[in-house]
Amino acid sequence: MNEIKPELSSSFVQDIKTIIGQARTNAVRSVEFHRVEMYWKMGERIFNEEQQGKERADYGANLLRDLAKQLEPVRAILRNTKKA
């Protein structure tokens, strides 16, 4: 019942390692792209909310401070997700 297992060629194993490596690289690039896109859209949305079509934002509107307070629960969830 001892089956003789053929030895895997080094080129086959190397090809599989290359496929895995390329997939990892592509995954990282995709995440980075979407992260940049997210920050761009957030910045654009904050700018539009703050300016409200005016040349300059109102002084002391505290938009970012208030937004940060509202987003704190989301930030805590993301922080805990990274640890898991």
Secondary structure, 3 states (H helix, E strand, C coil): CCCCCCCCCHHHHHHHHHHHHHHHHHHHHHHHHHHHHHHHHHHHHHHHHHHCCCCCCCCCCCHHHHHHHHHHHHHHHHHHHHHC
